[in-house]
Amino acid sequence: MKTFVVVVSIWGNNGTDWVYTGNQYVMKNLFTEEQCQQIVDNSNWNKIKNNEYYDIQFDCFNEESR
């Protein structure tokens, strides 16, 4: 069975495009794909954005591909 990790990455807007800042957090816990997708689903999070030039992104990645 494939296992997945939750990855939180930080993005910045340079005025034209959203670019990856090079920073990310990888959760140490392993999940099934379904569990991982449930965690990162936007409906599970309240977003508070005070800076329009930065954002975070939640993704699921196959643990073997990191």
Secondary structure, DSSP 4 states (H G I P E B T S, - for coil): ---EEEEEEEEEE-SS-EEEEEEEEE-SS-B-HHHHHHHH-GGG-----S-TTEEEEEEEEEGGG-
